[in-house]
Amino acid sequence: MKKFLYWAIAILVVVFCLWIYWKFSFTYSEGNRSGLLQKFSKKGTMFKTYEGELILSSVKSSADVSLASEKFFFSVPDEALATRLLTLEGTTVVLHYKEKNGSLPWRGETLYLVDDVSVTPK
């Protein structure tokens, strides 16, 4: 009976570790989003994280004004990239992101973690 109990506990520990990996480390999807960087700030009560808001324009008028748009909320865990994004507010950028299955408080509020940015030419 002791042997069975040890094996059952070992299997539960392995399954729990695999679940933790899948939930917080596994990249569910990755890609690029392009739009106007509207807001970027460092916020949080216990853990200060960098959070941003990108406006994705789907329809533009002849005056280059967005008629229909959607917001993309993201987090940035890298301090150097966050410093660069702080200088790009109000600019059209392309963000490369990785979507996780779960968020950790010290990594950001959203499931989307940005790891690269480039400025789009006008």
Secondary structure, DSSP 8 states (H G I E B T S, - for coil): -HHHHHHHHHHHHHHHHHHHHHHHTSEEEEEEEEEEEEEEEEE-SSS-EEEEEEEEEEEE-TTS-EEEEEEEEEEE--HHHHHHHHTTTTSEEEEEEEEESS--TTT-SSSEEEEEEEE---
